[in-house]
């Protein structure tokens, strides 16, 4: 991925008015719904990669949540 794009993005959608999404643009690519912690992987994993990604899911959710909190704090400060 190019250095011209951020690792995380915030997203929303009028069809999901109560949701705010964090999109991870680098491997492993995923989208996290902050409202309910639903996580959708955008990767095709090998069996080994899938096991590792599942083991690290809490890590990725935490990083996405920290990003979200940081962005919201920048907006509200």
C-alpha positions as MATLAB code, in Angstrom:
seq = 'XXXXXXXXXXXXXXXXXXXXXXXXXXXXXXXXXXXXXXXXXXXXXXXXXXXXXXXXXXXXXXXXXXXXXXXXXXXXX';
ca = [
       0.000    0.000    0.000;
       1.209    3.451   -0.801;
       2.383    5.819    1.919;
      -0.138    8.268    0.445;
      -3.014    6.438    2.140;
      -3.634    6.134    5.873;
      -3.642    2.778    7.626;
      -7.092    3.444    9.122;
     -10.134    5.356    7.839;
     -13.408    6.374    9.504;
     -16.560    5.692    7.500;
     -20.285    6.047    7.881;
     -23.302    5.196    5.771;
     -26.840    6.613    5.763;
     -28.243    3.073    5.604;
     -26.601    2.368    8.978;
     -27.349    5.528   10.982;
     -26.189    4.128   14.330;
     -22.911    2.730   13.023;
     -19.448    4.183   12.616;
     -16.952    2.040   10.752;
     -13.185    1.863   10.978;
     -11.549    0.528    7.831;
      -8.060   -0.990    8.033;
      -6.462   -0.479    4.614;
      -3.379   -2.676    5.060;
      -2.974   -6.403    5.542;
      -5.050   -7.807    7.058;
      -7.709   -5.547    5.557;
     -10.951   -5.378    7.501;
     -13.869   -3.179    8.461;
     -14.999   -2.834   12.075;
     -18.389   -1.550   13.143;
     -17.542    0.422   16.293;
     -21.175    0.331   17.486;
     -21.248   -3.446   17.921;
     -17.680   -4.709   17.273;
     -18.732   -6.636   14.147;
     -15.577   -7.380   12.186;
     -15.510   -8.237    8.487;
     -12.238   -9.472    6.976;
     -11.514   -8.414    3.392;
      -8.800  -10.994    2.899;
      -8.650  -14.537    1.643;
      -6.618  -16.287    4.310;
      -4.686  -19.483    4.106;
      -5.489  -21.834    6.988;
      -2.360  -20.697    8.866;
      -3.050  -16.993    8.237;
      -6.676  -17.411    9.342;
      -5.596  -19.017   12.624;
      -3.113  -16.202   13.254;
      -5.668  -13.519   12.364;
      -8.226  -15.112   14.683;
      -5.647  -15.233   17.474;
      -4.846  -11.545   16.927;
      -8.448  -10.346   16.513;
      -8.477   -8.596   19.909;
      -5.281   -6.770   18.934;
      -6.828   -5.491   15.692;
     -10.055   -4.426   17.410;
      -8.014   -2.579   20.033;
      -5.919   -0.761   17.403;
      -9.032    0.229   15.461;
     -10.729    1.447   18.642;
      -7.678    3.488   19.667;
      -7.669    5.069   16.202;
     -11.385    5.852   16.473;
     -10.986    7.411   19.941;
      -8.040    9.498   18.744;
      -9.945   10.786   15.715;
     -13.046   11.627   17.739;
     -10.922   13.460   20.315;
      -9.375   15.556   17.514;
     -12.838   16.499   16.270;
     -14.277   17.343   19.675;
     -11.284   19.243   21.084;
];
